[in-house]
Amino acid sequence: QMPGLSGFDVLARIPHESLPMTVFVTAYDRYALDAFEAQALDYLLKPINDMRFGQALDRVRAYWQQLTALNQREKLMQLLASTQGSGSIDESKIREQLAADLPRRYPQILPIREDAGTIRLDVRTIDWIDAAGDYMCVHADGRTYVLRETMKSLEAVLDPNVFQRVHRSTIVNVHRVKRLRPHTNGEYFLTLEDGQEIKLSRSYRDRVDQLLQRR
């Protein structure tokens, strides 16, 4: 809803090969489908919290890195094809394999808004996280930070090789687990390096082997 043109009109007038990476920021959810059809990377609804904004930036950075890597590999494949002769290389299969091999990147900073401003918390300092109603309590370096997010959204931005769900309402940093003690009915108690005990429910007991292997 800009004077003269809409955001979609602007994108429609840009040649396809020159399209920029686009993120829509709007108070209206009804244009989301149109935005993704216009090849937008993300669609942010106002009001936007710090975590959601950070996720959008991470998506843009990851896409840019992927484009850069694929462009470099494209030049390499063209060089290989020119030396091997036409038809000797299946570029589409090689491109798919290379794209699949690109590692996923997880943010190293978790933004947490407080009265005095926003704290940029290093995720490596997080010991464990538990849910408290509509809020998440992030325990790191002896302090507890309160974050208005869901367990699902936090799992999406934390590296699963480091942070594992051990209970319906608990995520733990596996590097902080010092001891596993079996309990009843297939449950366990995890003792962290700071002495904190956390229950691993039987619904997540398949994580025990993963925890032992990573420790």
VOPA-353764 format. One line per field, with one value per residue: residue number from 1; x, y, z of N, C-alpha, C in turn. Coordinates in Angstrom, 1 decimal. Example, Ala and Ser with C-alpha at 12.3 -4.5 7.8 and 13.67 -1.06 7.14 Angstrom:
minu = 1  2
n.east = 13.2  12.8
n.north = -5.7  -2.2
n.up = 7.8  7.1
ca.east = 12.3  13.7
ca.north = -4.5  -1.1
ca.up = 7.8  7.1
c.east = 13.2  12.9
c.north = -3.3  0.0
c.up = 7.8  7.9
***
This chain:
minu = 1  2  3  4  5  6  7  8  9  10  11  12  13  14  15  16  17  18  19  20  21  22  23  24  25  26  27  28  29  30  31  32  33  34  35  36  37  38  39  40  41  42  43  44  45  46  47  48  49  50  51  52  53  54  55  56  57  58  59  60  61  62  63  64  65  66  67  68  69  70  71  72  73  74  75  76  77  78  79  80  81  82  83  84  85  86  87  88  89  90  91  92  93  94  95  96  97  98  99  100  101  102  103  104  105  106  107  108  109  110  111  112  113  114  115  116  117  118  119  120  121  122  123  124  125  126  127  128  129  130  131  132  133  134  135  136  137  138  139  140  141  142  143  144  145  146  147  148  149  150  151  152  153  154  155  156  157  158  159  160  161  162  163  164  165  166  167  168  169  170  171  172  173  174  175  176  177  178  179  180  181  182  183  184  185  186  187  188  189  190  191  192  193  194  195  196  197  198  199  200  201  202  203  204  205  206  207  208  209  210  211  212  213  214  215
n.east = 0.8  1.7  2.3  1.0  2.3  2.2  4.0  4.1  3.8  6.2  8.1  7.2  8.0  10.7  13.3  13.5  16.0  17.2  16.1  16.0  16.9  14.0  12.1  9.0  7.4  4.7  1.4  -0.6  -2.0  -3.0  -1.7  0.3  0.5  0.7  3.1  5.0  4.7  5.8  8.4  9.5  11.6  10.8  8.1  7.0  5.0  3.6  3.1  6.6  8.7  12.0  13.2  11.9  12.5  15.2  15.3  14.4  16.5  18.6  17.7  17.9  20.7  21.6  20.6  21.9  24.5  24.3  23.6  26.0  27.8  26.8  27.0  29.8  30.3  28.9  30.5  32.7  31.7  31.1  33.6  34.7  33.0  33.8  36.3  35.9  34.2  31.1  28.1  29.1  28.9  26.4  24.9  22.7  22.2  24.6  24.4  22.2  23.1  25.3  23.9  22.4  24.4  25.2  25.8  23.5  23.1  23.1  21.9  24.2  23.6  21.1  18.5  17.2  14.6  14.6  13.6  15.5  16.5  17.7  19.1  21.9  22.3  24.8  24.4  25.9  26.4  24.1  22.5  20.1  16.6  13.4  9.8  7.3  4.3  3.2  5.7  9.3  11.9  15.2  18.1  21.3  24.7  24.3  22.2  18.8  16.8  13.9  11.7  9.4  8.3  7.7  8.2  8.5  9.4  11.8  13.2  13.5  15.5  17.8  20.7  20.3  22.3  23.4  21.4  18.9  15.6  14.2  12.0  8.5  8.4  11.0  14.3  17.7  21.1  23.3  26.0  26.3  25.5  26.2  25.8  23.7  21.0  19.1  15.6  12.2  9.9  11.2  12.1  14.6  17.0  18.8  21.8  23.2  26.2  26.2  25.0  22.2  19.2  17.4  14.5  14.3  11.8  10.0  8.9  10.9  13.0  14.5  16.5  18.5  20.6  21.7  22.5  24.5  26.3  27.2  28.4
n.north = -1.2  1.3  4.7  4.9  2.5  -1.0  -3.2  -5.7  -4.9  -3.5  -5.6  -7.1  -5.6  -5.9  -7.4  -11.0  -12.2  -10.4  -10.1  -9.2  -10.5  -10.9  -9.7  -9.5  -7.1  -6.5  -5.6  -7.2  -10.3  -11.5  -11.4  -13.3  -15.7  -14.6  -13.3  -15.3  -16.6  -14.7  -15.2  -14.4  -14.5  -14.5  -13.6  -11.2  -10.5  -7.7  -6.8  -7.2  -9.5  -9.7  -12.2  -13.4  -11.6  -12.0  -14.6  -14.2  -12.7  -14.5  -16.4  -15.0  -14.6  -17.2  -18.0  -16.3  -17.2  -19.7  -19.2  -18.0  -20.1  -22.0  -20.6  -20.5  -23.2  -23.7  -22.5  -24.1  -26.6  -26.0  -25.6  -28.2  -29.6  -28.5  -29.5  -32.2  -32.7  -32.4  -33.5  -35.3  -34.8  -34.8  -32.1  -31.3  -33.3  -33.2  -30.6  -30.8  -32.6  -31.2  -29.0  -30.3  -31.0  -28.8  -27.4  -26.7  -23.6  -22.4  -19.8  -17.9  -16.2  -15.3  -13.2  -11.4  -9.6  -7.1  -4.8  -2.8  -2.9  -4.9  -8.0  -9.7  -12.8  -15.3  -18.4  -20.5  -20.4  -21.2  -23.3  -24.8  -24.9  -24.1  -24.3  -21.9  -21.4  -19.1  -18.3  -18.7  -19.9  -19.1  -20.5  -19.5  -19.3  -19.1  -17.2  -16.3  -15.8  -14.4  -15.2  -14.5  -16.8  -19.9  -23.4  -24.8  -22.9  -22.1  -24.5  -24.6  -22.8  -23.5  -25.5  -28.8  -30.7  -29.9  -28.9  -30.6  -31.8  -33.0  -33.3  -32.6  -29.9  -29.0  -28.2  -29.2  -28.4  -30.5  -30.7  -29.9  -31.9  -33.9  -36.3  -39.2  -40.6  -43.5  -43.7  -44.5  -46.3  -46.1  -43.5  -40.9  -39.1  -36.2  -34.8  -31.7  -29.8  -27.7  -28.7  -28.8  -30.7  -32.5  -33.9  -36.5  -37.5  -40.5  -40.4  -39.3  -41.0  -42.2  -40.4  -40.9  -42.6  -40.9  -38.7  -40.0  -40.8  -38.3  -37.3
n.up = 0.0  -1.0  -2.2  -5.5  -6.4  -5.4  -3.1  -4.4  -7.1  -7.5  -7.3  -9.5  -11.7  -11.8  -13.5  -13.7  -13.3  -11.8  -9.4  -6.0  -2.7  -0.8  1.9  3.3  5.4  7.3  8.5  7.8  7.3  5.1  2.7  2.6  1.1  -1.5  -1.2  -0.9  -3.4  -4.9  -4.4  -2.0  0.9  3.5  5.7  7.7  10.4  11.9  15.4  15.6  17.2  18.8  18.5  16.3  14.3  14.3  13.3  10.7  9.6  9.9  8.1  5.7  5.6  5.5  3.0  1.3  1.6  0.7  -2.0  -2.8  -2.5  -4.3  -6.7  -7.0  -7.2  -9.5  -11.5  -11.2  -12.1  -14.7  -15.7  -15.3  -17.1  -19.5  -19.8  -19.8  -21.9  -23.7  -22.2  -20.5  -17.8  -15.3  -14.5  -13.0  -11.1  -9.7  -8.7  -7.0  -5.1  -4.0  -2.9  -1.0  0.8  2.1  5.2  7.9  9.4  12.7  14.8  16.9  18.8  21.2  21.3  24.0  25.4  27.8  30.5  30.5  28.0  25.2  25.6  24.3  24.3  24.5  23.1  23.8  26.5  27.7  30.0  30.6  29.7  30.6  30.5  31.4  31.6  29.3  28.8  28.5  30.5  30.5  31.5  32.3  32.9  35.7  35.9  35.3  32.5  31.2  28.6  26.1  24.3  22.5  23.2  20.8  18.9  20.0  19.8  17.1  16.5  17.9  18.0  17.4  17.9  20.2  22.0  23.5  23.7  26.7  28.1  28.2  28.7  28.9  27.8  27.4  27.6  26.2  26.7  29.2  30.8  33.5  34.8  34.5  36.0  36.6  37.0  38.1  36.0  33.5  33.4  33.9  35.9  35.2  36.0  36.1  35.4  37.3  39.4  39.2  39.0  36.6  35.2  32.9  30.9  30.2  27.7  26.2  26.4  24.4  24.0  25.7  24.9  23.0  24.6  26.1  24.2  23.3  25.5
ca.east = 0.0  2.6  1.7  1.3  2.6  2.3  5.2  4.1  4.0  7.6  8.7  6.8  8.7  12.1  13.6  13.6  17.4  17.8  15.3  16.7  16.3  12.9  11.3  7.8  7.1  3.4  0.5  -1.7  -1.6  -3.7  -0.9  1.4  0.6  1.2  4.5  5.9  4.6  6.7  9.7  10.0  12.3  10.1  6.9  7.0  3.8  3.8  4.4  7.6  9.6  13.4  13.6  11.3  13.3  16.5  15.1  14.4  17.9  19.4  17.3  18.5  22.2  21.9  20.2  23.0  25.7  24.0  23.7  27.4  28.5  26.3  27.6  31.1  30.3  28.5  31.7  33.6  31.1  31.3  35.0  34.8  32.3  34.5  37.5  35.5  33.4  29.7  27.3  29.8  28.6  25.0  25.0  21.6  22.4  25.7  24.0  21.3  23.9  26.0  23.0  22.0  25.5  25.5  25.4  22.6  23.7  22.2  22.4  25.0  23.1  19.7  18.1  16.2  14.3  14.3  13.1  16.5  16.9  17.8  20.4  22.4  22.8  25.5  23.7  26.9  26.3  22.8  22.6  18.9  15.5  12.1  8.6  6.5  3.1  3.4  7.1  10.4  13.0  16.5  19.1  22.6  25.7  23.8  21.1  17.6  16.2  12.5  11.5  8.1  8.4  7.2  9.2  8.7  10.1  13.2  13.9  13.8  16.7  18.9  21.4  19.9  23.4  23.8  20.3  17.9  14.3  14.2  10.7  7.6  8.6  12.4  15.4  18.9  22.4  23.9  27.4  26.2  25.0  27.4  25.4  22.4  20.6  17.8  14.5  11.2  9.1  11.9  12.5  16.0  17.3  20.0  22.5  24.1  27.5  26.0  24.2  20.8  18.7  16.3  13.9  14.1  10.6  10.1  8.6  12.1  14.1  15.4  17.6  19.5  21.8  22.3  23.2  25.7  27.3  27.7  29.2
ca.north = 0.0  2.5  5.6  4.6  1.0  -1.9  -4.0  -6.7  -4.2  -3.2  -6.9  -7.6  -4.8  -6.2  -8.7  -12.2  -12.5  -9.3  -10.0  -9.2  -11.3  -10.0  -10.0  -8.7  -6.7  -6.0  -5.9  -7.9  -11.7  -12.1  -11.4  -14.2  -16.6  -13.8  -13.0  -16.5  -16.8  -13.7  -15.7  -13.8  -15.4  -14.5  -12.8  -10.9  -9.8  -6.7  -6.4  -8.3  -9.6  -9.8  -13.6  -13.6  -10.8  -12.6  -15.8  -13.7  -12.3  -15.8  -17.1  -14.2  -14.9  -18.6  -18.1  -15.6  -18.1  -20.9  -18.7  -17.8  -21.4  -22.6  -19.9  -21.0  -24.6  -23.7  -22.2  -25.3  -27.6  -25.6  -25.9  -29.6  -30.0  -28.1  -30.4  -33.6  -32.9  -32.2  -34.6  -36.2  -34.5  -34.5  -31.0  -31.2  -34.2  -32.7  -29.4  -31.2  -33.2  -30.1  -28.2  -31.1  -31.2  -27.5  -27.5  -25.7  -22.8  -21.9  -18.5  -18.0  -15.2  -15.3  -11.9  -11.4  -8.2  -6.7  -3.4  -1.9  -3.0  -6.2  -8.7  -10.6  -14.0  -16.3  -19.6  -21.5  -20.2  -21.7  -24.6  -25.5  -24.0  -24.7  -23.5  -21.4  -20.8  -18.6  -17.8  -19.6  -19.5  -19.5  -20.5  -19.4  -18.7  -18.7  -16.3  -16.8  -14.8  -14.7  -14.9  -14.8  -17.6  -21.2  -24.4  -25.2  -21.9  -22.2  -25.7  -24.4  -22.0  -24.1  -26.6  -30.1  -31.5  -29.3  -28.7  -31.7  -31.8  -34.1  -33.3  -31.8  -28.5  -28.8  -28.4  -29.1  -28.4  -31.9  -30.5  -29.5  -33.1  -34.6  -37.6  -39.7  -41.5  -44.1  -43.5  -45.5  -46.3  -45.6  -42.1  -40.6  -37.8  -35.7  -33.9  -30.8  -29.4  -26.8  -29.5  -28.8  -32.0  -32.4  -35.2  -36.9  -38.3  -41.7  -40.1  -38.9  -41.9  -42.5  -39.4  -41.3  -43.0  -39.7  -38.0  -40.8  -40.7  -36.9  -37.1
ca.up = 0.0  -1.2  -3.3  -6.9  -6.6  -4.2  -3.1  -5.5  -8.3  -7.6  -7.7  -10.8  -12.7  -11.7  -14.2  -12.8  -13.0  -11.0  -8.2  -4.8  -1.6  -0.3  3.1  3.5  6.7  7.2  9.6  7.2  7.0  3.9  1.5  2.8  -0.1  -2.7  -1.0  -1.2  -4.8  -5.4  -4.1  -0.8  1.8  4.7  5.8  9.1  10.8  13.0  15.9  15.4  18.4  18.4  18.0  15.0  13.4  14.1  12.5  9.3  9.2  9.7  6.8  4.6  5.6  5.0  1.6  0.6  1.7  -0.2  -3.4  -3.1  -2.6  -5.5  -7.8  -7.1  -7.7  -10.9  -12.3  -11.2  -12.9  -16.1  -16.0  -15.5  -18.3  -20.7  -19.9  -20.0  -23.1  -23.5  -21.9  -19.6  -16.4  -15.0  -13.6  -12.1  -9.9  -8.8  -8.0  -5.9  -4.0  -3.3  -2.1  0.2  1.7  2.7  6.6  8.4  10.4  13.8  15.4  18.1  19.8  21.4  21.8  25.1  25.7  29.2  30.7  30.2  26.6  24.7  25.9  23.3  25.1  23.8  23.3  24.4  27.9  28.2  30.7  30.3  29.4  30.9  30.1  32.5  31.0  28.0  28.8  28.6  31.4  30.0  32.6  31.7  33.8  37.0  35.8  34.6  31.7  30.8  27.1  25.6  23.1  22.7  23.1  19.4  18.2  20.5  19.3  15.7  16.3  18.7  17.4  18.0  18.4  21.5  22.8  23.3  24.5  27.5  28.8  27.4  29.0  29.2  26.9  28.1  26.9  26.5  27.2  30.7  31.6  34.1  35.3  34.3  37.1  36.3  37.9  37.8  34.7  32.3  33.5  34.3  36.4  34.7  36.9  35.3  36.1  38.4  40.4  39.0  38.6  35.6  34.9  31.5  30.9  29.4  26.3  25.6  26.9  23.3  24.0  26.7  24.1  22.3  25.6  26.5  23.1  23.2  26.6
c.east = 0.9  1.9  2.1  1.5  2.5  3.7  5.3  4.3  5.5  8.3  8.4  7.5  10.2  12.4  13.9  15.0  18.0  17.0  16.2  16.1  15.3  12.3  10.2  7.6  5.7  2.5  -0.7  -1.2  -2.1  -2.9  0.3  1.6  1.2  2.7  5.4  5.8  5.6  8.2  10.3  10.6  11.5  9.0  6.7  5.7  4.1  2.7  5.4  8.5  11.0  13.8  13.1  12.1  14.7  16.5  15.1  15.8  18.8  19.0  17.9  20.0  22.4  21.6  21.4  24.2  25.5  24.1  25.2  28.1  28.1  26.9  29.0  31.2  29.8  29.6  32.6  33.0  31.2  32.7  35.3  34.2  33.1  35.8  37.1  34.7  31.9  29.0  28.0  29.5  27.1  25.0  23.9  21.7  23.5  25.2  23.1  22.1  24.7  25.1  22.6  23.1  25.8  25.0  24.4  23.3  22.7  22.8  23.1  24.5  21.6  19.3  17.0  15.9  14.0  13.9  14.2  17.0  16.9  19.1  20.7  23.1  23.5  24.9  24.6  26.9  25.0  23.0  21.3  17.8  14.2  10.9  7.8  5.3  3.4  4.9  8.1  11.4  14.3  17.5  20.5  23.6  25.2  22.7  20.0  17.0  14.8  12.2  10.1  8.2  7.8  8.4  9.5  9.6  11.6  13.9  14.3  15.1  17.9  19.4  21.0  21.1  23.9  22.6  19.2  16.7  14.3  12.9  9.8  7.8  10.1  13.4  16.7  20.1  23.2  25.3  27.4  25.8  26.2  27.0  24.0  22.1  19.2  16.8  13.4  10.5  9.9  12.3  14.0  16.0  18.7  20.6  23.5  25.3  27.3  25.2  22.7  20.3  17.5  15.8  13.9  13.0  10.8  9.7  9.8  13.3  15.0  16.6  18.7  20.8  22.5  23.1  24.5  26.8  28.0  28.6  30.4
c.north = 1.3  3.4  5.2  3.1  0.3  -2.6  -5.0  -6.1  -3.9  -4.5  -7.3  -6.8  -5.1  -7.4  -9.8  -12.4  -11.5  -9.2  -10.1  -10.2  -10.4  -10.6  -9.0  -8.4  -6.0  -6.3  -6.7  -9.3  -12.2  -12.1  -12.4  -15.1  -15.8  -13.5  -14.1  -16.9  -15.8  -14.0  -14.9  -14.9  -15.5  -13.5  -12.4  -10.1  -8.9  -7.0  -7.5  -8.3  -9.8  -11.2  -13.8  -12.8  -11.4  -13.8  -15.3  -13.4  -13.5  -16.5  -16.3  -14.6  -16.3  -18.7  -17.4  -16.5  -19.2  -20.4  -18.5  -19.1  -22.1  -21.9  -20.3  -22.4  -24.7  -23.4  -23.4  -26.4  -27.3  -25.9  -27.4  -30.1  -29.7  -29.0  -31.8  -33.8  -32.8  -33.5  -35.6  -36.0  -34.2  -33.4  -30.9  -32.1  -33.7  -31.5  -29.8  -31.8  -32.2  -29.3  -28.9  -31.2  -29.9  -27.6  -26.4  -24.9  -22.3  -20.7  -18.7  -17.1  -15.3  -14.0  -12.0  -10.0  -8.1  -5.3  -2.4  -1.9  -4.5  -6.8  -9.7  -11.8  -15.0  -17.7  -20.7  -21.5  -20.8  -23.1  -25.4  -24.5  -24.8  -23.7  -23.1  -20.7  -20.4  -18.1  -19.0  -19.0  -20.0  -19.4  -20.6  -18.7  -18.3  -17.7  -16.9  -15.6  -15.3  -14.3  -15.3  -15.5  -19.0  -22.2  -24.8  -24.2  -21.8  -23.4  -25.5  -23.6  -22.5  -25.3  -27.9  -31.0  -31.0  -29.3  -29.8  -31.5  -33.1  -34.3  -32.4  -30.3  -28.2  -29.1  -28.3  -29.1  -29.7  -31.8  -30.2  -30.8  -33.8  -36.0  -38.0  -40.8  -42.1  -43.9  -44.6  -45.3  -45.8  -44.2  -42.0  -39.2  -37.4  -34.7  -33.0  -30.4  -28.5  -27.4  -29.5  -30.2  -31.8  -33.7  -35.4  -37.9  -39.5  -41.5  -39.7  -39.8  -42.3  -41.5  -39.8  -41.7  -41.8  -38.9  -38.7  -40.7  -39.3  -36.6  -38.0
c.up = 0.0  -2.2  -4.7  -7.2  -5.3  -4.2  -4.1  -6.9  -8.6  -8.0  -9.1  -11.9  -12.7  -12.6  -13.3  -12.4  -12.0  -9.7  -6.9  -3.8  -0.9  0.9  3.3  5.0  6.7  8.4  9.1  6.9  5.7  2.7  1.6  1.6  -1.3  -2.5  -1.3  -2.7  -5.5  -5.0  -2.9  0.1  3.1  4.7  7.3  9.4  12.0  14.1  15.9  16.7  17.9  17.9  16.6  13.9  13.2  13.2  11.0  8.8  9.0  8.4  5.6  4.5  5.0  3.5  0.8  0.5  0.7  -1.7  -3.8  -3.4  -4.0  -6.8  -8.1  -7.6  -9.1  -11.8  -12.3  -12.1  -14.4  -16.6  -16.2  -16.8  -19.5  -20.9  -20.2  -21.3  -22.8  -23.2  -20.9  -18.1  -16.3  -14.0  -12.6  -10.8  -9.0  -8.0  -6.8  -4.8  -3.3  -2.4  -0.9  1.2  2.4  4.2  7.0  9.4  11.4  14.4  16.7  19.2  19.9  22.0  22.8  25.5  27.2  29.3  30.2  28.7  26.2  25.0  24.8  24.0  24.2  24.1  23.9  25.9  28.5  28.8  30.4  30.2  29.9  30.7  31.4  31.9  29.6  27.8  28.9  29.5  30.9  31.1  32.0  32.7  35.1  37.1  35.1  33.8  31.2  29.4  26.8  24.3  23.5  22.6  21.7  18.7  18.7  19.9  17.8  15.5  17.1  18.0  18.1  18.5  19.8  22.5  22.5  24.3  25.4  28.3  28.0  27.6  29.3  28.1  27.7  27.1  27.2  27.0  28.7  31.5  32.1  34.5  34.9  35.4  36.8  37.4  37.6  36.5  33.5  32.3  34.1  35.0  35.8  35.7  36.0  36.1  37.3  39.5  40.2  38.5  37.7  35.3  33.4  31.5  30.0  28.0  25.5  25.9  25.7  23.3  24.9  25.9  23.5  23.4  26.0  25.4  23.0  24.4  26.7
***
